[in-house]
Amino acid sequence: QVQLVESGGGLVQAGGSLRLSCAASGSISSVNVMGWYRQAPGKARELVALITSGGSTNVVDSVKGRFTISRDNAKNTVYLQMNSLKPEDTAVYYCNLRVVPTGLTYWGQGTQVTVSS
């Protein structure tokens, strides 16, 4: 079983920064994709950024240039550095891990990010 534990959310003013972390534990395949999704009130969960175990990244256009995803494979941890935050970034941010060979997917419990104007 894989567990994902997020940390780093909080309240910040527009223009500020936050860094989210997600630590994975358990039986983790070395070949996987980790990522961040977010869900704002009344909206569907949406992709924010992905990173493969090889280090390839994909960041959605709405946050490109402001958010950076990275990972430490030795620690099974993925990070999301969020700069120049906007009120529309307010959401619950969820960590995700997908095992490439099997497609098994795991989710963290979510961490709230609130950006005030």
Backbone as CSV, one residue per row, in Angstrom:
resi,resn,N_x,N_y,N_z,CA_x,CA_y,CA_z,C_x,C_y,C_z
1,GLN,0.851,-1.197,0.000,0.000,0.000,0.000,0.889,1.249,0.000
2,VAL,0.486,2.257,-0.730,1.229,3.516,-0.820,0.461,4.599,-0.094
3,GLN,1.160,5.389,0.684,0.552,6.547,1.353,1.251,7.813,0.901
4,LEU,0.459,8.850,0.676,0.980,10.154,0.284,0.562,11.169,1.340
5,VAL,1.523,11.921,1.837,1.242,12.917,2.865,1.734,14.277,2.382
6,GLU,0.774,15.204,2.225,1.108,16.544,1.753,1.338,17.483,2.933
7,SER,2.100,18.519,2.672,2.301,19.578,3.658,2.661,20.864,2.923
8,GLY,2.543,21.975,3.627,2.997,23.251,3.077,1.906,24.207,2.651
9,GLY,0.651,23.795,2.714,-0.414,24.720,2.354,-0.594,25.805,3.397
10,GLY,-1.463,26.757,3.077,-1.722,27.828,4.033,-2.360,29.021,3.374
11,LEU,-2.342,30.124,4.095,-2.918,31.386,3.639,-1.789,32.332,3.264
12,VAL,-1.897,32.922,2.081,-0.872,33.848,1.615,-1.530,34.972,0.831
13,GLN,-0.909,36.121,0.825,-1.430,37.235,0.043,-1.066,37.074,-1.431
14,ALA,-1.857,37.679,-2.279,-1.565,37.653,-3.714,-0.143,38.171,-3.958
15,GLY,0.549,37.466,-4.855,1.937,37.800,-5.132,2.933,37.032,-4.290
16,GLY,2.434,36.346,-3.282,3.309,35.597,-2.387,3.653,34.221,-2.926
17,SER,4.371,33.470,-2.091,4.850,32.146,-2.489,4.535,31.107,-1.419
18,LEU,4.383,29.880,-1.871,4.261,28.725,-0.991,4.979,27.556,-1.642
19,ARG,5.430,26.635,-0.811,6.040,25.408,-1.327,5.312,24.216,-0.729
20,LEU,4.731,23.423,-1.588,4.058,22.209,-1.154,5.005,21.023,-1.254
21,SER,4.874,20.106,-0.320,5.651,18.869,-0.343,4.709,17.690,-0.238
22,CYS,5.112,16.583,-0.829,4.327,15.355,-0.743,5.296,14.193,-0.615
23,ALA,5.231,13.519,0.518,6.112,12.380,0.764,5.346,11.086,0.573
24,ALA,5.904,10.211,-0.242,5.286,8.914,-0.499,5.981,7.840,0.327
25,SER,5.196,6.931,0.869,5.759,5.813,1.630,5.040,4.532,1.247
26,GLY,5.693,3.415,1.532,5.104,2.130,1.198,5.856,1.471,0.057
27,SER,5.193,0.560,-0.610,5.793,-0.182,-1.715,5.641,0.640,-2.992
28,ILE,6.711,1.334,-3.364,6.646,2.284,-4.481,7.503,1.787,-5.629
29,SER,6.881,1.644,-6.766,7.638,1.284,-7.954,8.568,2.430,-8.325
30,SER,9.750,2.079,-8.793,10.704,3.120,-9.185,10.265,3.838,-10.456
31,VAL,9.364,3.235,-11.201,8.876,3.852,-12.439,7.485,4.402,-12.163
32,ASN,7.410,5.706,-11.989,6.118,6.289,-11.659,6.064,7.742,-12.104
33,VAL,4.882,8.280,-12.031,4.660,9.696,-12.305,4.007,10.293,-11.064
34,MET,4.575,11.370,-10.572,3.978,12.076,-9.443,3.487,13.431,-9.917
35,GLY,2.456,13.906,-9.275,1.912,15.169,-9.733,1.063,15.861,-8.701
36,TRP,0.634,17.041,-9.066,-0.247,17.861,-8.239,-1.501,18.202,-9.030
37,TYR,-2.617,18.057,-8.375,-3.918,18.462,-8.894,-4.509,19.446,-7.898
38,ARG,-5.517,20.176,-8.322,-6.197,21.085,-7.405,-7.683,21.105,-7.690
39,GLN,-8.430,21.434,-6.658,-9.877,21.508,-6.781,-10.372,22.722,-6.017
40,ALA,-10.924,23.663,-6.770,-11.516,24.852,-6.175,-12.981,24.567,-5.853
41,PRO,-13.570,25.326,-4.943,-14.971,25.098,-4.576,-15.884,25.166,-5.792
42,GLY,-16.724,24.148,-5.946,-17.686,24.122,-7.040,-17.102,23.766,-8.390
43,LYS,-15.818,23.407,-8.416,-15.172,23.081,-9.692,-14.619,21.668,-9.660
44,ALA,-14.347,21.141,-10.838,-13.771,19.813,-10.945,-12.281,19.846,-10.595
45,ARG,-11.779,18.705,-10.178,-10.343,18.603,-9.907,-9.599,18.725,-11.229
46,GLU,-8.494,19.496,-11.207,-7.750,19.722,-12.431,-6.268,19.492,-12.204
47,LEU,-5.600,19.102,-13.281,-4.159,18.898,-13.238,-3.436,20.229,-13.099
48,VAL,-2.379,20.231,-12.301,-1.513,21.402,-12.182,-0.155,21.101,-12.816
49,ALA,0.470,20.001,-12.388,1.806,19.672,-12.899,2.109,18.205,-12.640
50,LEU,2.939,17.628,-13.527,3.371,16.250,-13.401,4.881,16.167,-13.543
51,ILE,5.467,15.140,-12.938,6.892,14.879,-13.122,7.110,13.378,-13.090
52,THR,7.858,12.883,-14.064,8.134,11.450,-14.116,9.313,11.116,-13.215
53,SER,9.512,9.828,-12.984,10.645,9.416,-12.170,11.962,9.737,-12.871
54,GLY,11.901,9.954,-14.190,13.090,10.347,-14.929,13.327,11.843,-14.946
55,GLY,12.363,12.613,-14.419,12.545,14.053,-14.299,11.844,14.892,-15.359
56,SER,11.142,14.271,-16.289,10.394,15.046,-17.278,9.180,15.683,-16.617
57,THR,8.898,16.929,-17.000,7.812,17.664,-16.354,6.775,18.136,-17.364
58,ASN,5.580,18.357,-16.828,4.497,18.935,-17.612,3.744,19.872,-16.681
59,VAL,3.671,21.142,-17.046,3.006,22.151,-16.214,1.919,22.798,-17.053
60,VAL,0.729,22.923,-16.509,-0.369,23.478,-17.284,-0.150,24.963,-17.533
61,ASP,-0.749,25.451,-18.606,-0.499,26.827,-19.039,-0.878,27.862,-17.994
62,SER,-1.930,27.607,-17.229,-2.416,28.608,-16.279,-1.416,28.910,-15.158
63,VAL,-0.470,28.026,-14.929,0.511,28.245,-13.863,1.946,28.258,-14.393
64,LYS,2.105,28.055,-15.686,3.443,28.005,-16.266,4.160,29.333,-16.038
65,GLY,5.427,29.228,-15.636,6.189,30.433,-15.333,6.040,30.892,-13.895
66,ARG,5.058,30.362,-13.186,4.861,30.719,-11.774,5.088,29.516,-10.853
67,PHE,4.703,28.341,-11.303,4.825,27.112,-10.501,5.922,26.230,-11.076
68,THR,6.658,25.573,-10.187,7.707,24.639,-10.592,7.539,23.339,-9.819
69,ILE,7.545,22.229,-10.548,7.460,20.923,-9.905,8.838,20.276,-9.919
70,SER,9.173,19.608,-8.829,10.453,18.912,-8.741,10.262,17.695,-7.830
71,ARG,11.260,16.833,-7.824,11.157,15.657,-6.961,12.532,15.205,-6.506
72,ASP,12.523,14.514,-5.385,13.721,13.896,-4.834,13.431,12.400,-4.773
73,ASN,13.963,11.652,-5.717,13.641,10.225,-5.785,14.165,9.462,-4.570
74,ALA,15.266,9.912,-4.025,15.820,9.234,-2.848,14.879,9.348,-1.652
75,LYS,14.117,10.422,-1.607,13.183,10.647,-0.496,11.745,10.337,-0.898
76,ASN,11.530,9.925,-2.144,10.161,9.685,-2.643,9.266,10.886,-2.357
77,THR,9.778,12.052,-2.644,9.065,13.287,-2.336,8.976,14.154,-3.578
78,VAL,7.809,14.746,-3.761,7.593,15.692,-4.853,7.255,17.049,-4.252
79,TYR,7.697,18.091,-4.924,7.502,19.464,-4.444,6.768,20.282,-5.501
80,LEU,6.066,21.290,-5.025,5.476,22.273,-5.930,5.795,23.652,-5.372
81,GLN,6.695,24.342,-6.040,7.034,25.716,-5.669,6.072,26.637,-6.396
82,MET,5.322,27.406,-5.640,4.305,28.283,-6.211,4.680,29.726,-5.923
83,ASN,4.957,30.481,-6.964,5.314,31.894,-6.849,4.254,32.751,-7.517
84,SER,4.274,34.024,-7.212,3.331,34.981,-7.813,1.901,34.458,-7.733
85,LEU,1.525,34.024,-6.562,0.207,33.414,-6.385,-0.909,34.416,-6.614
86,LYS,-2.004,33.912,-7.166,-3.175,34.727,-7.470,-4.375,34.186,-6.702
87,PRO,-5.378,35.008,-6.459,-6.576,34.506,-5.776,-7.192,33.296,-6.479
88,GLU,-7.097,33.245,-7.787,-7.674,32.113,-8.519,-6.896,30.813,-8.334
89,ASP,-5.751,30.871,-7.662,-5.018,29.654,-7.315,-5.573,29.008,-6.050
90,THR,-6.501,29.685,-5.394,-7.099,29.143,-4.179,-7.801,27.822,-4.478
91,ALA,-7.422,26.788,-3.744,-7.975,25.448,-3.977,-7.389,24.490,-2.945
92,VAL,-7.957,23.297,-2.911,-7.305,22.193,-2.207,-6.378,21.512,-3.212
93,TYR,-5.135,21.379,-2.830,-4.124,20.783,-3.707,-3.885,19.334,-3.280
94,TYR,-3.952,18.444,-4.251,-3.809,17.013,-3.997,-2.565,16.464,-4.687
95,CYS,-1.848,15.654,-3.963,-0.709,14.939,-4.518,-1.201,13.630,-5.136
96,ASN,-0.569,13.230,-6.207,-0.972,12.036,-6.940,0.264,11.242,-7.331
97,LEU,0.173,9.924,-7.235,1.230,9.050,-7.722,0.600,7.979,-8.597
98,ARG,1.133,7.820,-9.784,0.636,6.786,-10.703,1.785,5.855,-11.053
99,VAL,1.550,4.567,-10.832,2.554,3.563,-11.161,2.443,3.268,-12.648
100,VAL,3.525,3.501,-13.379,3.451,3.423,-14.829,3.116,2.021,-15.341
101,PRO,3.764,0.958,-14.859,3.459,-0.340,-15.453,2.012,-0.801,-15.250
102,THR,1.439,-0.473,-14.110,0.119,-1.022,-13.774,-1.016,-0.010,-13.898
103,GLY,-0.691,1.270,-13.832,-1.723,2.292,-13.836,-2.343,2.556,-12.475
104,LEU,-1.897,1.834,-11.456,-2.445,2.082,-10.112,-2.178,3.531,-9.731
105,THR,-3.182,4.144,-9.122,-3.107,5.556,-8.780,-3.426,5.752,-7.308
106,TYR,-2.660,6.622,-6.671,-2.855,6.946,-5.259,-2.990,8.452,-5.096
107,TRP,-3.758,8.847,-4.083,-3.992,10.262,-3.801,-3.647,10.583,-2.347
108,GLY,-3.164,11.800,-2.145,-2.998,12.307,-0.796,-4.321,12.856,-0.279
109,GLN,-4.293,13.327,0.954,-5.526,13.803,1.587,-5.863,15.242,1.194
110,GLY,-4.920,15.939,0.601,-5.152,17.310,0.171,-4.658,18.326,1.180
111,THR,-4.230,19.469,0.675,-3.800,20.573,1.523,-4.390,21.865,0.966
112,GLN,-4.939,22.676,1.858,-5.630,23.897,1.430,-4.629,25.009,1.145
113,VAL,-4.800,25.646,0.002,-4.053,26.860,-0.342,-5.069,27.974,-0.561
114,THR,-4.917,29.043,0.192,-5.813,30.181,0.080,-4.989,31.426,-0.217
115,VAL,-5.339,32.103,-1.293,-4.627,33.320,-1.699,-5.589,34.490,-1.564
116,SER,-5.254,35.428,-0.720,-6.111,36.586,-0.498,-5.694,37.735,-1.416
117,SER,-6.683,38.517,-1.810,-6.405,39.645,-2.727,-6.060,40.902,-1.980
